[in-house]
Amino acid sequence: MNNGGICDILKTIYTVAMTSSDTEKGRTMSETNIIRYRYGNPIKTDATVIDIPVTQGDPSGWTVSTADRTMTRTMSPDTIVYGLGETVRGINKRGWLYTSYNADDPHHEEGKHSLYASQNLLILDDIKSCCGLFVDDPGRVNFDIGYTDIDTLTISFEDMDADIYVMTGKTPDEIVTAFRRLTGSSYIPPKWAFGYGQSRWGYKSDDDIREVARRYAELNIPIDMIYMDIDYMDNYKVFTLDPERFPDLPGFVSEMKSQGIHVIPNTDPGVKIEPGYDIYEEGLEKGYYCKKKDGEELTAAVWPGKVHFPDFLNSEARKWFGDKYRIMTDADIDGFWNDMNEPAIFYTEETLSRVYAGLDELRSTEMDIWGFFKFKELLDSIDNNPEDYRRFYHDMDGTLVNHNRVHNLYSFNMTRAAGEAFARNNPGQEILLFSRASYTGAHRYGGVWTGDNMSWWSHLLLNIKQMPSLNMTGFLYSGADTGGFGADTTEDLMMRWVEFSMFTPLFRNHSALGTREQELYRFKRTDDFRHLIELRYALIPYIYGEFVRAARNDGMYIRPMAFVYRDNERFRSIEDQLMVGDSIMIAPVYEQNAVGRYVYLAEDMRMIRFRSFDDYDEEVLKAGDHYVPVALNEVLIFIRPGHRLPLAKPALRVGDIDFEDLTYIEG
Ligand code: GLC
C-alpha cells in the first residue's frame, strides 16, 4: 500500500483549461487537474459534463482490487474527509460507514448508513494539499471511512463498473470548483424562491391554502410560497386535481399570485394503474414504464395504490413525463417539489406473497421468541425491499439495465425530466424545482430538501452539518423541513430552527399529517417570529447575491470554517459555526433551554445580535473563545473585518424588496 501524501505526484495530468467564460465568471483557479480512471464497464450516468480521457493504472496512493471490488488507502490521523452530501453524522465524515443507495427512510439516526441522496464525492484534506475523489457509479457503493479500521478508507462496490475521477488542488475550495467543472454548474432558482414557504401534509383544499395565506397576512409575516401536498390530487394521481377540493386551479393560482404567493405542488413519480386515466393509458401504450424480466410492467404500491414507474432513464419516456408538467405550468404554476423518487415502494405483490407465506407458516406453529422476531422481520421487510429493486429494468435507450445497478439515477432523471421540459416548454421562465432523492448531475436542474426529518433538536444540528456537505456536492439550493417533519415540534425548537433556516436558500416550514400544527401563527410569540422572518427578508440581497455568486463561480454558499481559515487548527474540528457567503459567520443555537453558546473566532469580528432587522446591538469580539448569551428570539451574525453586511428594508414578498435601498453594517 502506498502511504504517501494525499496528492502524490500524479502520473498523467489532464488540465481543464480555463475558458474565457470562466474568466468572465471571475474564477480564481488557474487550472484544474482531473484524472479519470476506469474499472469494468461503467454505465453512462451523465453526471459529468466534460469528457476526460481515461488514464491507465490506479489512482496514486490507493490500492485497488478488482477481484475484491475495493479501493483502499490509509489516512493520516489529521486528514479530514469531507463530502458525501446529505448523510448522517458530521461534516468530517471520518469514523463511519456510509452507503450510497437512495433510501426512503424517515429515521435519520446516526446508526443509519443511507439517506435519500447519494453524492459520491470525497475531499481529503491534509492542510498542505487536498485531493478529491468522485466515484461515478449509480449502484450501491460503500464508503468505509475509518469504520472497520480507524486509519483506513475503503470504498467497496457491488459491481466494480465505475469511473473514478481524482481531482487535485491546494484547498478544498479548489476541489469543489474542479468537481463542479466536471459535473456542471448549480441550478439557480427564481429570486422569490428565497422567500419563506409554508407547507404541511394535510392542506386538503384551496380553502385550506387561502386560510394559511390569510393568517400570515393578518400577522404581517412575510411569505412567498405555500405548498400543496399530495391531497390536492384526485386519488393521488400525478398531474390531476381533485375536482371538488381544487375546482379551478388556474383561477386559484392567479388569485394567490394576486396576493404575491406562489403555490407549489408535490409531484410523485408513480402513475396510478387506473383504466381511463389518460396518463396511465398513454404511458402503457407507449411502453414508457419500467418492466420486469418477463417484459411485463412492474407494479408497485405507493400513495395512489398500485402504480407503474415511468422509466426516466429512457430519453423518450423522460420527455413524455416532463411534458406533463405543462398541465401545471399552463395553469401558471411555477414551482415543484419532486417527491418519493428513490423510488419509494410501499409493497409489491411479489413481496406481499412472500410475507403472507411466511406469516402463514408462523401461524401454524406455537410462536416462540424466535418466531416473534421472525414475524416482526417479515413485516419490516415489506417496504423498499432490495428484492423489489432487483425486480425491474430500465431501457436506457436500447440497453436493458437492472434497476439495482442504476438505483441512484432514478431521481436524478426525474428531476432532469422536469428541468429539460421547463427549458423546452417554458424557455426563459425561471421555475422552482427541488427533489427528495438525488445523484450528482441533478444539481444542474434543481435543488434538494433533506426529506422527512423529525422535530428533534438533534435534527436541527444534523441540518447545520448537512448544509456545507450539500454545498460541496453542488446542491446549493437546499434546506430542511424547518421545525421538523415527523413528531411534535415545540415553540422554542421552531424558533431556533427558524434562526438557522433563515440562512438556508430553501426556507420551508413543513410537517407531517397527524403531528402538532406548526405554522408560525400557531404559537404564542408571533411577534418574535415576524421579526425573524423580516430579518430573513432584510438579508435576501446578501443571501441571494452570495448564492448567485457561488453558483456562477462553481463555489459554495455555506462553507465549513476550515475551508476559509486554512491555517487555523481549531477550526478543523468546529462543525457548529459556518460561513455563509464570504462576509459572515453564523453560530446557531441548537440545544433546548440554552441561553447562550460558546463561539471561537480566528480573528477580531463584529458580532451583531439581532432581535429584528432594526433592533440589534453590536460589539467587536477579539479573536479567541467567548461565551455569548443568545436569548430565544435573538440571532447572531459575525461580520469579517474588511467586509460588510447589506440589509434591505423587509417587505411582505421578495418581489417588493428594494435591492438598491440598502444599509450596511461594517465588519
Ligand atoms: C413524503 C415526503 C413528505 C410529504 C409526504 C406526503 O413523506 O417526504 O414531505 O409530506 O410524503 O406527500
Boltz pocket constraint, residues with backbone or C-beta under 6 A from the ligand:
constraints:
  - pocket:
      binder: B
      contacts: [[A, 200], [A, 201], [A, 229], [A, 230], [A, 266], [A, 339], [A, 340], [A, 436], [A, 451], [A, 452], [A, 510], [A, 511], [A, 512]]
      max_distance: 6.0
